[in-house]
C-alpha cells in the first residue's frame, strides 16, 4: 500500500504543471479505520458568532493539539473573512477595462519577492521587495486605466465574512464542530477521555467560556468500553455456565474446581502467546473487539481437553481403584494422543481463516482465527500438564459411585451404538440416514437468505428534506427552525439524544434543494421503526416538500443496497443506457429507491459557444470561458495580508441584487472594434449534471444504486443479474 501511494504521488507530480493554477492541494487518502476521527463534538456560545470563531480557532484548537496522542484537530463551521472586489456591471462594461487586466493589476501590485543579493566589501545583503497589499484603502486606490480610474470607481471592495448560504446546527444552535484524530500509536480510550477532561478544564478556567455548551457525539471510546464490558460479562457468564454443567455431570466439587481453575489459566497462556507471536513474528495482532470475541468463543473450547483428561483420570479412580498419582499419569497418557489429534483438527479449521486476510472481511477474521488458535494450543498445554498435576493432588479420598441416571444414559447410548454396528443392514441404514440428512440440510441451506453482514437496529435516523427551487434561504431557515422546535420539545417521547440539521442553497439533488435532519437516539426507548412511524405523522406537510426516511444507500435506513456499475469508454453512451437499466431494475421484486449518479447531480447552466458567430466576431471559446470564469467564479486571485493571517482576494461581477442569468447573458466581451454581450455568441440552457466524475482503469463509470425491501442480498443480487441480461 505504501508503494502504491508513492507511485500515485510521483505520477501526480509529473502532471502538476499541467493542472489549473487554482488547485492548491491534492490529497491522496488511503482508507483505514485509524483515519476516522475518534471523537467529535460541537461547541455553542451565546452572543456574537465571531467570538465563537475566535476562541475555537485561536485557543481551543491549540489546547487540543497539545494533548498527547492527538494527531490532528479538524474544525468545521468556521467562516473566515475575505476581501471581495464586486465589479459594478453598469460602470465596468461602459469602460474599456478588461477583467484579465484588472486581475493582473491586483496581482502585480501585491508582491513580496526576494531579488537577490548586494555585495559591498565584505558584507553581503539580501534584497527584498515588499509590495504586499495590507490596507483596504490600498486596494481601492489601485489605478486600473490611463484615465485615472481606480478599483473603487468600478467596483465595491469589502472586507467581511462571505454571505452564509448553508447552515449546520445542533439542537437549534449555530455550532463549530471539532473532529479529533489520534496518532497511530495512541490509545483511543485515553485520547477521548483526555479530550473531554481538557474541554471541561477550558470551560472552568476561562471566564469568557463559562456559558459554552459542549456536546460530544460519535465517541469511539464509548463503543469500545461498552463492547469490552459486554464481552467480559459474556465470558464470565459462559465460564460459570460451563462450571455448573461440569458440576452437574461430575457431581464432585473438587473436580469442578480443577476445571474452573483451568479456564483462566488457559486465558493467561493465550495472552502470553499473543505477546510472543507479536515479538517473534512482528505481527500486528492486538487485543481488540475481534480478538476478544474469538477468546470469548473459545471459552467453551478451553475446557474440552481438560474435561476429557480429567474424566479419564476420574474413571480410573472410580472403576479400577487406582491411586490419585497413578490414575493421573495413566489417565493423561491414555488420552494424550486423542486429545492432541482432536485439538489439531479443530486448529486446522480456524487457521484456514487466516488465508482470507487478503479480502476485506478476512482482515477482521485474521485476529479472530489467530486468537482461537492460540487459545486451543493453550488449552492443550493446560490439559496435559496442569490437569494431571491437580488430579494427583486434589482427587484423593473415596471415589463416589456414578449416578443411577447417568448409568442408565450410558447403557442406552451403548445399545444405540451396538445397533448401528450390528450387521451390514444396520450399517447401511445409518449411512443412508446420514446421506439423507446431508442432502436435506443442503436443500434447506439454499432457501435461507444470505447476505454479507447482518442487519442491526442502529440508533440513528437520517431524514432528507426536499424543497422546491423557488424556496428562499429565509424560508428554509424558518422551516428547519420549526423542525428543531418540534423535535427538541419531544426529546423524551422520541428518545432523541440530539438533533442535527444541515441545509442551504448549495445543497441540491434531483433539481431541488435538499436539507437533512439527523437524529441520534438514546440506547433505551422505542425502536427505530416505531420512531420513524411517529415522525411521519409528526413532521408538517407542505406543498412541494417531500421527506425521505433513511439513507438511500446505507445502514441508517435499515435497508441494504446494491450497486450496478456501468463502465465504458464513452460517458455519453453510459448516460443513454442508464434510464433503460433503471427501468429494468424497478421491475425486480423487493427493489425500491433506484437512483443513479445522474439523478443526484445539481442543475447546471450550460453555456455553449456558437463557433460560427464567435469566429465572425473575433471571439474564441477560450476567451469566453476565461471571461465567464473571471466574472462569476469565487476562486481567489491573490492574498491579502492581515495582522494574523493571509486571506483570499475574490473578484467577481455582482450588482445590487446579486448575479442572475440575465446578468450572465449581458457579460461584455471585448473585440477589436467594440464590446458585445455574451448572448450574442452563445446559447444558454439548463441540464442536470452528475454528482461526480468516476473512472476505473481509464474508463468512465456510472453507478446506479438500489435499496431493498427485504434482507438477504444473495437472492436479490441474482434477480438483478437476471434483469440486467440483454436478450
Beta strands, then each sheet from edge to edge (+ up, - down):
strand 1: 39-44
strand 2: 70-76
strand 3: 81-87
strand 4: 111-120
strand 5: 123-131
strand 6: 155-161
strand 7: 166-170
strand 8: 173-174
strand 9: 176-182
strand 10: 213-217
strand 11: 460-467
strand 12: 496-504
strand 13: 508-509
strand 14: 512-521
strand 15: 546-549
strand 16: 561-568
strand 17: 591-596
strand 18: 603-609
strand 19: 636-641
strand 20: 646-653
strand 21: 668-670
strand 22: 675-677
strand 23: 682-688
strand 24: 694-696
strand 25: 699-708
sheet 1: 2+ 9- 1+ 10-
sheet 2: 6+ 3- 20- 19+
sheet 3: 4+ 5-
sheet 4: 8+ 7- 12+ 14- 11+ 15-
sheet 5: 8+ 7- 12+ 14- 13+
sheet 6: 16+ 25- 17+
sheet 7: 16+ 25- 24+
sheet 8: 18+ 23-
sheet 9: 21+ 22-
end
